[in-house]
Amino acid sequence: MALMITDECINCDVCEPECPNLAISLGVEFYEIDPERCTECVGHFDEPQCVQVCPVSCIPVNPQRVEDKESLWAKYRRLQAATAASSSAG
């Protein structure tokens, strides 16, 4: 499951630096989560860090991106492999 940020976001800037997958960025009106990069912190932490720090609780599971733990682990491994490849290419 990828997470999403709702329009209740107050742009407080606390979630973006907490994301280990660099999935959070400032959108047109409020922060957004890239579902292709969001693993709900699987592989990094036991709980999604953005959810933990959000002062207005505006980061639910995206109902259009339901994924099981296995899928999240696969996405984590893919992201790690891509990061390693880009690091060695540079």
Buried (B, 14 or more C-beta within 10 A) or exposed (E): BBBBBEEEBEEBEBBBEBBBBEBBEEEEEBBBBEBEBBBBBBBEEEEBBBBEEBEEEBBEBBEEBEBEEEBBBBBBEEBEEEEEEEEEEE
